[in-house]
């Protein structure tokens, strides 16, 4: 299990702020809205923020998988083991 430290918290806040900046850059210009397969909207701002957040989290906690609404779907066969892998690695940690 990952312990929430001040550094971890501050880095997560910085990632969120960077994602906000990416959104504002898109909003500064024109943008289109695309409709996804599930009939929900997605914009370039959504995708830019998602990319910043995913990359930041992968660098911050590479041992944890990242799943988001805007990322490619991860098959259930892979996801169903995520909790078990996290629990077993936490139980073997000092």
C-alpha positions as CSV (number, residue, x, y, z in Angstrom):
1,X,0.0,0.0,0.0
2,X,1.2,3.5,-0.8
3,X,1.6,5.8,2.1
4,X,0.4,9.3,1.5
5,X,3.3,11.5,2.3
6,X,3.6,15.3,2.0
7,X,5.8,14.9,-1.1
8,X,3.3,12.5,-2.7
9,X,0.4,14.9,-1.9
10,X,2.3,17.9,-3.2
11,X,3.3,16.1,-6.4
12,X,-0.3,15.1,-7.0
13,X,-1.5,18.7,-6.5
14,X,1.2,19.8,-9.0
15,X,-0.1,17.2,-11.6
16,X,-3.6,18.5,-11.2
17,X,-2.4,22.1,-11.6
18,X,-0.5,21.2,-14.8
19,X,-3.6,19.4,-16.1
20,X,-5.6,22.6,-15.4
21,X,-3.0,24.6,-17.4
22,X,-3.3,22.2,-20.3
23,X,-7.1,22.6,-20.3
24,X,-6.8,26.4,-20.3
25,X,-4.4,26.3,-23.3
26,X,-7.0,24.4,-25.2
27,X,-9.8,26.8,-24.1
28,X,-7.7,29.8,-25.3
29,X,-8.3,28.7,-28.8
30,X,-11.2,27.1,-30.6
31,X,-12.0,23.4,-30.0
32,X,-14.4,20.8,-31.2
33,X,-16.5,18.4,-29.2
34,X,-16.5,14.8,-30.3
35,X,-19.1,12.3,-29.2
36,X,-17.6,9.0,-27.9
37,X,-19.1,5.6,-28.5
38,X,-21.1,5.9,-25.3
39,X,-22.7,9.2,-26.5
40,X,-20.7,11.3,-24.0
41,X,-18.7,14.3,-25.2
42,X,-15.0,14.6,-25.2
43,X,-12.9,17.6,-26.1
44,X,-9.2,18.3,-26.8
45,X,-9.1,19.8,-23.3
46,X,-10.3,16.5,-21.8
47,X,-7.6,14.6,-23.7
48,X,-4.9,17.0,-22.9
49,X,-5.7,16.9,-19.1
50,X,-5.9,13.1,-19.3
51,X,-2.5,12.8,-20.8
52,X,-0.9,15.1,-18.2
53,X,-2.6,13.2,-15.3
54,X,-1.7,9.7,-16.7
55,X,1.9,10.6,-17.3
56,X,2.3,12.3,-14.0
57,X,0.7,9.4,-12.1
58,X,2.8,6.8,-13.9
59,X,6.0,8.7,-13.0
60,X,4.8,9.3,-9.4
61,X,3.7,5.7,-8.7
62,X,4.9,3.4,-11.5
63,X,3.9,0.3,-9.5
64,X,0.2,1.3,-9.6
65,X,-1.9,0.9,-12.8
66,X,-3.8,4.0,-14.1
67,X,-7.2,3.7,-15.6
68,X,-9.2,6.7,-16.8
69,X,-12.3,7.5,-18.7
70,X,-10.4,8.9,-21.6
71,X,-7.6,6.3,-21.9
72,X,-7.8,3.1,-23.9
73,X,-9.9,0.4,-22.2
74,X,-7.8,-2.1,-20.2
75,X,-9.3,-5.6,-20.6
76,X,-11.0,-7.1,-17.6
77,X,-8.6,-10.1,-17.6
78,X,-5.8,-7.6,-16.8
79,X,-7.8,-5.4,-14.4
80,X,-9.2,-8.2,-12.3
81,X,-5.8,-8.9,-10.9
82,X,-4.9,-5.3,-10.0
83,X,-6.2,-5.5,-6.4
84,X,-4.6,-8.8,-5.8
85,X,-1.2,-7.6,-7.1
86,X,-1.4,-4.5,-5.0
87,X,-2.5,-6.4,-1.9
88,X,0.3,-9.0,-2.2
89,X,3.0,-6.5,-2.8
90,X,1.8,-4.5,0.2
91,X,1.9,-7.6,2.4
92,X,5.4,-8.4,1.4
93,X,6.7,-4.8,1.9
94,X,8.7,-4.1,5.1
